[in-house]
Amino acid sequence: MSEQTPARRHKPSAASAPKGPTLKVTLVRSVIGYNRKQGEIVKGLGLRKIGHTVEVLDHPAMRGMIQKVRHMVTVADA
């Protein structure tokens, strides 16, 4: 019988860190009760639960995502 190796987790490296100007986005309202698409946008931003903060690149695509869920998040310059 062959033994299976345990699953390896991906470790983020310094090379995968965002390059360029970034924004700090914090989820301040629950996605429950809102449109499903808005919940998917929040997930796409990398936010998981209320109070979670992530740094995202400051470019038009991310700005558009933030604009769609502006009632659920706060944004600050990083």
PDB file of N, CA, C and O in Angstrom:
ATOM      1  N   MET A   1       0.836  -1.183   0.000  1.00  0.00           N
ATOM      2  CA  MET A   1       0.000   0.000   0.000  1.00  0.00           C
ATOM      3  C   MET A   1       0.877   1.241   0.000  1.00  0.00           C
ATOM      4  O   MET A   1       1.909   1.292   0.669  1.00  0.00           O
ATOM      5  N   SER A   2       0.465   2.201  -0.732  1.00  0.00           N
ATOM      6  CA  SER A   2       1.233   3.444  -0.757  1.00  0.00           C
ATOM      7  C   SER A   2       0.645   4.422   0.252  1.00  0.00           C
ATOM      8  O   SER A   2      -0.570   4.505   0.433  1.00  0.00           O
ATOM      9  N   GLU A   3       1.509   5.136   0.879  1.00  0.00           N
ATOM     10  CA  GLU A   3       1.067   6.126   1.863  1.00  0.00           C
ATOM     11  C   GLU A   3       0.851   7.466   1.175  1.00  0.00           C
ATOM     12  O   GLU A   3       1.627   7.866   0.307  1.00  0.00           O
ATOM     13  N   GLN A   4      -0.190   8.136   1.565  1.00  0.00           N
ATOM     14  CA  GLN A   4      -0.457   9.453   1.001  1.00  0.00           C
ATOM     15  C   GLN A   4       0.226  10.504   1.854  1.00  0.00           C
ATOM     16  O   GLN A   4       0.254  10.407   3.081  1.00  0.00           O
ATOM     17  N   THR A   5       0.767  11.492   1.199  1.00  0.00           N
ATOM     18  CA  THR A   5       1.389  12.585   1.939  1.00  0.00           C
ATOM     19  C   THR A   5       0.311  13.567   2.358  1.00  0.00           C
ATOM     20  O   THR A   5      -0.677  13.744   1.645  1.00  0.00           O
ATOM     21  N   PRO A   6       0.486  14.203   3.500  1.00  0.00           N
ATOM     22  CA  PRO A   6      -0.525  15.173   3.936  1.00  0.00           C
ATOM     23  C   PRO A   6      -0.576  16.362   2.980  1.00  0.00           C
ATOM     24  O   PRO A   6       0.419  16.717   2.347  1.00  0.00           O
ATOM     25  N   ALA A   7      -1.739  16.958   2.895  1.00  0.00           N
ATOM     26  CA  ALA A   7      -1.915  18.125   2.027  1.00  0.00           C
ATOM     27  C   ALA A   7      -1.035  19.264   2.515  1.00  0.00           C
ATOM     28  O   ALA A   7      -0.929  19.516   3.716  1.00  0.00           O
ATOM     29  N   ARG A   8      -0.420  19.934   1.587  1.00  0.00           N
ATOM     30  CA  ARG A   8       0.440  21.068   1.940  1.00  0.00           C
ATOM     31  C   ARG A   8      -0.333  22.353   1.759  1.00  0.00           C
ATOM     32  O   ARG A   8      -1.099  22.514   0.809  1.00  0.00           O
ATOM     33  N   ARG A   9      -0.119  23.249   2.675  1.00  0.00           N
ATOM     34  CA  ARG A   9      -0.781  24.549   2.585  1.00  0.00           C
ATOM     35  C   ARG A   9       0.139  25.538   1.894  1.00  0.00           C
ATOM     36  O   ARG A   9       1.358  25.503   2.065  1.00  0.00           O
ATOM     37  N   HIS A  10      -0.456  26.402   1.127  1.00  0.00           N
ATOM     38  CA  HIS A  10       0.309  27.432   0.424  1.00  0.00           C
ATOM     39  C   HIS A  10       0.713  28.516   1.407  1.00  0.00           C
ATOM     40  O   HIS A  10      -0.128  29.065   2.119  1.00  0.00           O
ATOM     41  N   LYS A  11       1.995  28.822   1.445  1.00  0.00           N
ATOM     42  CA  LYS A  11       2.483  29.905   2.293  1.00  0.00           C
ATOM     43  C   LYS A  11       2.664  31.146   1.430  1.00  0.00           C
ATOM     44  O   LYS A  11       3.395  31.101   0.441  1.00  0.00           O
ATOM     45  N   PRO A  12       2.020  32.242   1.779  1.00  0.00           N
ATOM     46  CA  PRO A  12       2.241  33.459   0.996  1.00  0.00           C
ATOM     47  C   PRO A  12       3.676  33.945   1.186  1.00  0.00           C
ATOM     48  O   PRO A  12       4.182  33.995   2.307  1.00  0.00           O
ATOM     49  N   SER A  13       4.309  34.293   0.103  1.00  0.00           N
ATOM     50  CA  SER A  13       5.686  34.763   0.185  1.00  0.00           C
ATOM     51  C   SER A  13       5.731  36.277   0.029  1.00  0.00           C
ATOM     52  O   SER A  13       4.728  36.919  -0.285  1.00  0.00           O
ATOM     53  N   ALA A  14       6.894  36.818   0.252  1.00  0.00           N
ATOM     54  CA  ALA A  14       7.065  38.262   0.110  1.00  0.00           C
ATOM     55  C   ALA A  14       6.829  38.681  -1.338  1.00  0.00           C
ATOM     56  O   ALA A  14       6.421  39.813  -1.601  1.00  0.00           O
ATOM     57  N   ALA A  15       7.084  37.777  -2.271  1.00  0.00           N
ATOM     58  CA  ALA A  15       6.895  38.092  -3.681  1.00  0.00           C
ATOM     59  C   ALA A  15       5.417  38.252  -4.028  1.00  0.00           C
ATOM     60  O   ALA A  15       5.085  38.937  -4.995  1.00  0.00           O
ATOM     61  N   SER A  16       4.519  37.629  -3.250  1.00  0.00           N
ATOM     62  CA  SER A  16       3.099  37.733  -3.560  1.00  0.00           C
ATOM     63  C   SER A  16       2.433  38.926  -2.871  1.00  0.00           C
ATOM     64  O   SER A  16       1.229  39.134  -3.018  1.00  0.00           O
ATOM     65  N   ALA A  17       3.205  39.700  -2.129  1.00  0.00           N
ATOM     66  CA  ALA A  17       2.661  40.882  -1.457  1.00  0.00           C
ATOM     67  C   ALA A  17       2.272  41.923  -2.508  1.00  0.00           C
ATOM     68  O   ALA A  17       2.916  42.008  -3.554  1.00  0.00           O
ATOM     69  N   PRO A  18       1.229  42.717  -2.248  1.00  0.00           N
ATOM     70  CA  PRO A  18       0.800  43.724  -3.219  1.00  0.00           C
ATOM     71  C   PRO A  18       1.906  44.736  -3.506  1.00  0.00           C
ATOM     72  O   PRO A  18       2.606  45.189  -2.600  1.00  0.00           O
ATOM     73  N   LYS A  19       2.047  45.077  -4.775  1.00  0.00           N
ATOM     74  CA  LYS A  19       3.036  46.078  -5.173  1.00  0.00           C
ATOM     75  C   LYS A  19       2.291  47.315  -5.647  1.00  0.00           C
ATOM     76  O   LYS A  19       1.320  47.221  -6.398  1.00  0.00           O
ATOM     77  N   GLY A  20       2.749  48.457  -5.206  1.00  0.00           N
ATOM     78  CA  GLY A  20       2.105  49.700  -5.586  1.00  0.00           C
ATOM     79  C   GLY A  20       1.225  50.224  -4.476  1.00  0.00           C
ATOM     80  O   GLY A  20       1.216  49.678  -3.373  1.00  0.00           O
ATOM     81  N   PRO A  21       0.480  51.287  -4.764  1.00  0.00           N
ATOM     82  CA  PRO A  21      -0.384  51.881  -3.730  1.00  0.00           C
ATOM     83  C   PRO A  21      -1.498  50.916  -3.326  1.00  0.00           C
ATOM     84  O   PRO A  21      -2.057  50.210  -4.164  1.00  0.00           O
ATOM     85  N   THR A  22      -1.806  50.899  -2.043  1.00  0.00           N
ATOM     86  CA  THR A  22      -2.837  49.991  -1.545  1.00  0.00           C
ATOM     87  C   THR A  22      -3.885  50.740  -0.732  1.00  0.00           C
ATOM     88  O   THR A  22      -3.670  51.872  -0.300  1.00  0.00           O
ATOM     89  N   LEU A  23      -5.010  50.089  -0.537  1.00  0.00           N
ATOM     90  CA  LEU A  23      -6.099  50.605   0.282  1.00  0.00           C
ATOM     91  C   LEU A  23      -6.396  49.588   1.372  1.00  0.00           C
ATOM     92  O   LEU A  23      -6.318  48.382   1.140  1.00  0.00           O
ATOM     93  N   LYS A  24      -6.736  50.072   2.559  1.00  0.00           N
ATOM     94  CA  LYS A  24      -7.178  49.183   3.632  1.00  0.00           C
ATOM     95  C   LYS A  24      -8.698  49.163   3.609  1.00  0.00           C
ATOM     96  O   LYS A  24      -9.344  50.201   3.746  1.00  0.00           O
ATOM     97  N   VAL A  25      -9.259  47.986   3.437  1.00  0.00           N
ATOM     98  CA  VAL A  25     -10.706  47.823   3.367  1.00  0.00           C
ATOM     99  C   VAL A  25     -11.146  46.983   4.561  1.00  0.00           C
ATOM    100  O   VAL A  25     -10.596  45.908   4.800  1.00  0.00           O
ATOM    101  N   THR A  26     -12.139  47.470   5.314  1.00  0.00           N
ATOM    102  CA  THR A  26     -12.651  46.774   6.490  1.00  0.00           C
ATOM    103  C   THR A  26     -14.142  46.527   6.324  1.00  0.00           C
ATOM    104  O   THR A  26     -14.893  47.433   5.965  1.00  0.00           O
ATOM    105  N   LEU A  27     -14.567  45.296   6.588  1.00  0.00           N
ATOM    106  CA  LEU A  27     -15.987  44.958   6.537  1.00  0.00           C
ATOM    107  C   LEU A  27     -16.637  45.403   7.837  1.00  0.00           C
ATOM    108  O   LEU A  27     -16.225  44.971   8.914  1.00  0.00           O
ATOM    109  N   VAL A  28     -17.653  46.266   7.752  1.00  0.00           N
ATOM    110  CA  VAL A  28     -18.298  46.796   8.954  1.00  0.00           C
ATOM    111  C   VAL A  28     -19.765  46.388   9.072  1.00  0.00           C
ATOM    112  O   VAL A  28     -20.380  46.594  10.118  1.00  0.00           O
ATOM    113  N   ARG A  29     -20.333  45.809   8.009  1.00  0.00           N
ATOM    114  CA  ARG A  29     -21.724  45.342   8.058  1.00  0.00           C
ATOM    115  C   ARG A  29     -21.795  43.928   7.494  1.00  0.00           C
ATOM    116  O   ARG A  29     -21.000  43.547   6.635  1.00  0.00           O
ATOM    117  N   SER A  30     -22.747  43.168   7.983  1.00  0.00           N
ATOM    118  CA  SER A  30     -22.941  41.795   7.528  1.00  0.00           C
ATOM    119  C   SER A  30     -23.461  41.776   6.093  1.00  0.00           C
ATOM    120  O   SER A  30     -24.165  42.688   5.660  1.00  0.00           O
ATOM    121  N   VAL A  31     -23.102  40.722   5.369  1.00  0.00           N
ATOM    122  CA  VAL A  31     -23.595  40.561   4.000  1.00  0.00           C
ATOM    123  C   VAL A  31     -24.964  39.890   3.980  1.00  0.00           C
ATOM    124  O   VAL A  31     -25.595  39.814   2.926  1.00  0.00           O
ATOM    125  N   ILE A  32     -25.428  39.404   5.122  1.00  0.00           N
ATOM    126  CA  ILE A  32     -26.736  38.756   5.206  1.00  0.00           C
ATOM    127  C   ILE A  32     -27.826  39.797   4.943  1.00  0.00           C
ATOM    128  O   ILE A  32     -27.796  40.892   5.504  1.00  0.00           O
ATOM    129  N   GLY A  33     -28.769  39.451   4.100  1.00  0.00           N
ATOM    130  CA  GLY A  33     -29.872  40.349   3.792  1.00  0.00           C
ATOM    131  C   GLY A  33     -29.619  41.215   2.573  1.00  0.00           C
ATOM    132  O   GLY A  33     -30.501  41.959   2.143  1.00  0.00           O
ATOM    133  N   TYR A  34     -28.420  41.124   2.010  1.00  0.00           N
ATOM    134  CA  TYR A  34     -28.100  41.883   0.806  1.00  0.00           C
ATOM    135  C   TYR A  34     -28.080  40.943  -0.391  1.00  0.00           C
ATOM    136  O   TYR A  34     -28.151  39.723  -0.245  1.00  0.00           O
ATOM    137  N   ASN A  35     -27.982  41.522  -1.553  1.00  0.00           N
ATOM    138  CA  ASN A  35     -27.919  40.781  -2.794  1.00  0.00           C
ATOM    139  C   ASN A  35     -26.754  39.784  -2.754  1.00  0.00           C
ATOM    140  O   ASN A  35     -25.679  40.105  -2.247  1.00  0.00           O
ATOM    141  N   ARG A  36     -26.967  38.583  -3.284  1.00  0.00           N
ATOM    142  CA  ARG A  36     -25.921  37.550  -3.293  1.00  0.00           C
ATOM    143  C   ARG A  36     -24.664  38.035  -4.014  1.00  0.00           C
ATOM    144  O   ARG A  36     -23.547  37.721  -3.603  1.00  0.00           O
ATOM    145  N   LYS A  37     -24.847  38.789  -5.071  1.00  0.00           N
ATOM    146  CA  LYS A  37     -23.703  39.286  -5.840  1.00  0.00           C
ATOM    147  C   LYS A  37     -22.817  40.185  -4.971  1.00  0.00           C
ATOM    148  O   LYS A  37     -21.593  40.170  -5.105  1.00  0.00           O
ATOM    149  N   GLN A  38     -23.432  40.963  -4.086  1.00  0.00           N
ATOM    150  CA  GLN A  38     -22.646  41.811  -3.192  1.00  0.00           C
ATOM    151  C   GLN A  38     -21.839  40.956  -2.221  1.00  0.00           C
ATOM    152  O   GLN A  38     -20.708  41.308  -1.884  1.00  0.00           O
ATOM    153  N   GLY A  39     -22.398  39.853  -1.774  1.00  0.00           N
ATOM    154  CA  GLY A  39     -21.660  38.933  -0.913  1.00  0.00           C
ATOM    155  C   GLY A  39     -20.463  38.345  -1.631  1.00  0.00           C
ATOM    156  O   GLY A  39     -19.400  38.168  -1.037  1.00  0.00           O
ATOM    157  N   GLU A  40     -20.633  38.042  -2.913  1.00  0.00           N
ATOM    158  CA  GLU A  40     -19.531  37.516  -3.712  1.00  0.00           C
ATOM    159  C   GLU A  40     -18.449  38.571  -3.912  1.00  0.00           C
ATOM    160  O   GLU A  40     -17.263  38.244  -3.942  1.00  0.00           O
ATOM    161  N   ILE A  41     -18.843  39.822  -4.047  1.00  0.00           N
ATOM    162  CA  ILE A  41     -17.870  40.904  -4.186  1.00  0.00           C
ATOM    163  C   ILE A  41     -17.061  41.045  -2.906  1.00  0.00           C
ATOM    164  O   ILE A  41     -15.842  41.212  -2.954  1.00  0.00           O
ATOM    165  N   VAL A  42     -17.735  40.977  -1.759  1.00  0.00           N
ATOM    166  CA  VAL A  42     -17.035  41.059  -0.471  1.00  0.00           C
ATOM    167  C   VAL A  42     -16.027  39.919  -0.368  1.00  0.00           C
ATOM    168  O   VAL A  42     -14.897  40.125   0.073  1.00  0.00           O
ATOM    169  N   LYS A  43     -16.434  38.721  -0.772  1.00  0.00           N
ATOM    170  CA  LYS A  43     -15.530  37.568  -0.744  1.00  0.00           C
ATOM    171  C   LYS A  43     -14.358  37.789  -1.707  1.00  0.00           C
ATOM    172  O   LYS A  43     -13.221  37.427  -1.406  1.00  0.00           O
ATOM    173  N   GLY A  44     -14.650  38.386  -2.864  1.00  0.00           N
ATOM    174  CA  GLY A  44     -13.615  38.673  -3.851  1.00  0.00           C
ATOM    175  C   GLY A  44     -12.594  39.681  -3.358  1.00  0.00           C
ATOM    176  O   GLY A  44     -11.437  39.655  -3.775  1.00  0.00           O
ATOM    177  N   LEU A  45     -13.020  40.564  -2.475  1.00  0.00           N
ATOM    178  CA  LEU A  45     -12.087  41.516  -1.868  1.00  0.00           C
ATOM    179  C   LEU A  45     -11.218  40.842  -0.807  1.00  0.00           C
ATOM    180  O   LEU A  45     -10.227  41.416  -0.356  1.00  0.00           O
ATOM    181  N   GLY A  46     -11.588  39.631  -0.414  1.00  0.00           N
ATOM    182  CA  GLY A  46     -10.809  38.904   0.583  1.00  0.00           C
ATOM    183  C   GLY A  46     -11.309  39.089   2.001  1.00  0.00           C
ATOM    184  O   GLY A  46     -10.634  38.702   2.955  1.00  0.00           O
ATOM    185  N   LEU A  47     -12.491  39.679   2.147  1.00  0.00           N
ATOM    186  CA  LEU A  47     -13.053  39.912   3.477  1.00  0.00           C
ATOM    187  C   LEU A  47     -13.858  38.700   3.913  1.00  0.00           C
ATOM    188  O   LEU A  47     -14.584  38.108   3.115  1.00  0.00           O
ATOM    189  N   ARG A  48     -13.727  38.329   5.193  1.00  0.00           N
ATOM    190  CA  ARG A  48     -14.383  37.120   5.674  1.00  0.00           C
ATOM    191  C   ARG A  48     -15.477  37.393   6.684  1.00  0.00           C
ATOM    192  O   ARG A  48     -16.571  36.843   6.561  1.00  0.00           O
ATOM    193  N   LYS A  49     -15.216  38.223   7.677  1.00  0.00           N
ATOM    194  CA  LYS A  49     -16.233  38.493   8.690  1.00  0.00           C
ATOM    195  C   LYS A  49     -16.124  39.933   9.153  1.00  0.00           C
ATOM    196  O   LYS A  49     -15.147  40.617   8.847  1.00  0.00           O
ATOM    197  N   ILE A  50     -17.119  40.392   9.886  1.00  0.00           N
ATOM    198  CA  ILE A  50     -17.169  41.780  10.326  1.00  0.00           C
ATOM    199  C   ILE A  50     -15.919  42.109  11.136  1.00  0.00           C
ATOM    200  O   ILE A  50     -15.524  41.360  12.029  1.00  0.00           O
ATOM    201  N   GLY A  51     -15.309  43.236  10.809  1.00  0.00           N
ATOM    202  CA  GLY A  51     -14.097  43.664  11.495  1.00  0.00           C
ATOM    203  C   GLY A  51     -12.821  43.218  10.805  1.00  0.00           C
ATOM    204  O   GLY A  51     -11.734  43.663  11.172  1.00  0.00           O
ATOM    205  N   HIS A  52     -12.936  42.342   9.807  1.00  0.00           N
ATOM    206  CA  HIS A  52     -11.759  41.862   9.081  1.00  0.00           C
ATOM    207  C   HIS A  52     -11.259  42.958   8.142  1.00  0.00           C
ATOM    208  O   HIS A  52     -12.047  43.581   7.431  1.00  0.00           O
ATOM    209  N   THR A  53      -9.954  43.189   8.145  1.00  0.00           N
ATOM    210  CA  THR A  53      -9.338  44.213   7.306  1.00  0.00           C
ATOM    211  C   THR A  53      -8.341  43.568   6.358  1.00  0.00           C
ATOM    212  O   THR A  53      -7.575  42.690   6.755  1.00  0.00           O
ATOM    213  N   VAL A  54      -8.350  44.002   5.111  1.00  0.00           N
ATOM    214  CA  VAL A  54      -7.387  43.527   4.122  1.00  0.00           C
ATOM    215  C   VAL A  54      -6.810  44.727   3.383  1.00  0.00           C
ATOM    216  O   VAL A  54      -7.421  45.794   3.326  1.00  0.00           O
ATOM    217  N   GLU A  55      -5.626  44.533   2.821  1.00  0.00           N
ATOM    218  CA  GLU A  55      -5.018  45.543   1.955  1.00  0.00           C
ATOM    219  C   GLU A  55      -5.170  45.069   0.523  1.00  0.00           C
ATOM    220  O   GLU A  55      -4.794  43.946   0.188  1.00  0.00           O
ATOM    221  N   VAL A  56      -5.721  45.927  -0.318  1.00  0.00           N
ATOM    222  CA  VAL A  56      -5.896  45.604  -1.732  1.00  0.00           C
ATOM    223  C   VAL A  56      -5.200  46.670  -2.564  1.00  0.00           C
ATOM    224  O   VAL A  56      -5.025  47.807  -2.124  1.00  0.00           O
ATOM    225  N   LEU A  57      -4.807  46.285  -3.772  1.00  0.00           N
ATOM    226  CA  LEU A  57      -4.180  47.244  -4.676  1.00  0.00           C
ATOM    227  C   LEU A  57      -5.173  48.334  -5.045  1.00  0.00           C
ATOM    228  O   LEU A  57      -6.366  48.079  -5.213  1.00  0.00           O
ATOM    229  N   ASP A  58      -4.669  49.534  -5.165  1.00  0.00           N
ATOM    230  CA  ASP A  58      -5.505  50.674  -5.539  1.00  0.00           C
ATOM    231  C   ASP A  58      -5.501  50.801  -7.058  1.00  0.00           C
ATOM    232  O   ASP A  58      -4.683  51.524  -7.628  1.00  0.00           O
ATOM    233  N   HIS A  59      -6.426  50.090  -7.709  1.00  0.00           N
ATOM    234  CA  HIS A  59      -6.584  50.229  -9.151  1.00  0.00           C
ATOM    235  C   HIS A  59      -8.072  50.203  -9.490  1.00  0.00           C
ATOM    236  O   HIS A  59      -8.886  49.841  -8.640  1.00  0.00           O
ATOM    237  N   PRO A  60      -8.438  50.574 -10.701  1.00  0.00           N
ATOM    238  CA  PRO A  60      -9.850  50.762 -11.038  1.00  0.00           C
ATOM    239  C   PRO A  60     -10.756  49.558 -10.754  1.00  0.00           C
ATOM    240  O   PRO A  60     -11.901  49.747 -10.345  1.00  0.00           O
ATOM    241  N   ALA A  61     -10.280  48.344 -10.957  1.00  0.00           N
ATOM    242  CA  ALA A  61     -11.123  47.168 -10.717  1.00  0.00           C
ATOM    243  C   ALA A  61     -11.493  47.060  -9.239  1.00  0.00           C
ATOM    244  O   ALA A  61     -12.649  46.805  -8.902  1.00  0.00           O
ATOM    245  N   MET A  62     -10.524  47.251  -8.373  1.00  0.00           N
ATOM    246  CA  MET A  62     -10.791  47.177  -6.931  1.00  0.00           C
ATOM    247  C   MET A  62     -11.663  48.345  -6.487  1.00  0.00           C
ATOM    248  O   MET A  62     -12.552  48.180  -5.652  1.00  0.00           O
ATOM    249  N   ARG A  63     -11.406  49.523  -7.047  1.00  0.00           N
ATOM    250  CA  ARG A  63     -12.242  50.687  -6.717  1.00  0.00           C
ATOM    251  C   ARG A  63     -13.698  50.421  -7.105  1.00  0.00           C
ATOM    252  O   ARG A  63     -14.614  50.805  -6.378  1.00  0.00           O
ATOM    253  N   GLY A  64     -13.913  49.767  -8.245  1.00  0.00           N
ATOM    254  CA  GLY A  64     -15.265  49.438  -8.674  1.00  0.00           C
ATOM    255  C   GLY A  64     -15.941  48.452  -7.738  1.00  0.00           C
ATOM    256  O   GLY A  64     -17.125  48.590  -7.431  1.00  0.00           O
ATOM    257  N   MET A  65     -15.183  47.449  -7.280  1.00  0.00           N
ATOM    258  CA  MET A  65     -15.736  46.476  -6.328  1.00  0.00           C
ATOM    259  C   MET A  65     -16.109  47.165  -5.020  1.00  0.00           C
ATOM    260  O   MET A  65     -17.170  46.909  -4.452  1.00  0.00           O
ATOM    261  N   ILE A  66     -15.228  48.036  -4.552  1.00  0.00           N
ATOM    262  CA  ILE A  66     -15.491  48.765  -3.302  1.00  0.00           C
ATOM    263  C   ILE A  66     -16.716  49.658  -3.465  1.00  0.00           C
ATOM    264  O   ILE A  66     -17.526  49.777  -2.545  1.00  0.00           O
ATOM    265  N   GLN A  67     -16.853  50.283  -4.626  1.00  0.00           N
ATOM    266  CA  GLN A  67     -18.001  51.160  -4.885  1.00  0.00           C
ATOM    267  C   GLN A  67     -19.318  50.388  -4.790  1.00  0.00           C
ATOM    268  O   GLN A  67     -20.311  50.916  -4.287  1.00  0.00           O
ATOM    269  N   LYS A  68     -19.330  49.140  -5.270  1.00  0.00           N
ATOM    270  CA  LYS A  68     -20.552  48.325  -5.243  1.00  0.00           C
ATOM    271  C   LYS A  68     -20.984  47.961  -3.827  1.00  0.00           C
ATOM    272  O   LYS A  68     -22.174  47.767  -3.575  1.00  0.00           O
ATOM    273  N   VAL A  69     -20.029  47.867  -2.897  1.00  0.00           N
ATOM    274  CA  VAL A  69     -20.362  47.466  -1.519  1.00  0.00           C
ATOM    275  C   VAL A  69     -19.980  48.559  -0.522  1.00  0.00           C
ATOM    276  O   VAL A  69     -19.652  48.266   0.627  1.00  0.00           O
ATOM    277  N   ARG A  70     -20.022  49.801  -0.956  1.00  0.00           N
ATOM    278  CA  ARG A  70     -19.577  50.920  -0.115  1.00  0.00           C
ATOM    279  C   ARG A  70     -20.387  51.061   1.164  1.00  0.00           C
ATOM    280  O   ARG A  70     -19.900  51.640   2.135  1.00  0.00           O
ATOM    281  N   HIS A  71     -21.621  50.541   1.189  1.00  0.00           N
ATOM    282  CA  HIS A  71     -22.456  50.615   2.382  1.00  0.00           C
ATOM    283  C   HIS A  71     -22.068  49.563   3.421  1.00  0.00           C
ATOM    284  O   HIS A  71     -22.566  49.598   4.546  1.00  0.00           O
ATOM    285  N   MET A  72     -21.188  48.628   3.061  1.00  0.00           N
ATOM    286  CA  MET A  72     -20.780  47.555   3.976  1.00  0.00           C
ATOM    287  C   MET A  72     -19.338  47.667   4.441  1.00  0.00           C
ATOM    288  O   MET A  72     -18.939  46.971   5.375  1.00  0.00           O
ATOM    289  N   VAL A  73     -18.548  48.526   3.811  1.00  0.00           N
ATOM    290  CA  VAL A  73     -17.115  48.589   4.109  1.00  0.00           C
ATOM    291  C   VAL A  73     -16.679  50.014   4.421  1.00  0.00           C
ATOM    292  O   VAL A  73     -17.358  50.983   4.081  1.00  0.00           O
ATOM    293  N   THR A  74     -15.531  50.113   5.077  1.00  0.00           N
ATOM    294  CA  THR A  74     -14.851  51.400   5.219  1.00  0.00           C
ATOM    295  C   THR A  74     -13.511  51.270   4.513  1.00  0.00           C
ATOM    296  O   THR A  74     -12.927  50.187   4.464  1.00  0.00           O
ATOM    297  N   VAL A  75     -13.032  52.373   3.972  1.00  0.00           N
ATOM    298  CA  VAL A  75     -11.798  52.370   3.194  1.00  0.00           C
ATOM    299  C   VAL A  75     -10.867  53.438   3.734  1.00  0.00           C
ATOM    300  O   VAL A  75     -11.291  54.553   4.036  1.00  0.00           O
ATOM    301  N   ALA A  76      -9.586  53.084   3.853  1.00  0.00           N
ATOM    302  CA  ALA A  76      -8.560  54.032   4.281  1.00  0.00           C
ATOM    303  C   ALA A  76      -7.320  53.813   3.430  1.00  0.00           C
ATOM    304  O   ALA A  76      -7.087  52.710   2.937  1.00  0.00           O
ATOM    305  N   ASP A  77      -6.529  54.858   3.258  1.00  0.00           N
ATOM    306  CA  ASP A  77      -5.254  54.712   2.559  1.00  0.00           C
ATOM    307  C   ASP A  77      -4.303  53.921   3.435  1.00  0.00           C
ATOM    308  O   ASP A  77      -4.272  54.083   4.655  1.00  0.00           O
ATOM    309  N   ALA A  78      -3.527  53.064   2.791  1.00  0.00           N
ATOM    310  CA  ALA A  78      -2.593  52.231   3.562  1.00  0.00           C
ATOM    311  C   ALA A  78      -1.245  52.886   3.702  1.00  0.00           C
ATOM    312  O   ALA A  78      -0.345  52.319   4.321  1.00  0.00           O
TER     313      ALA A  78
END
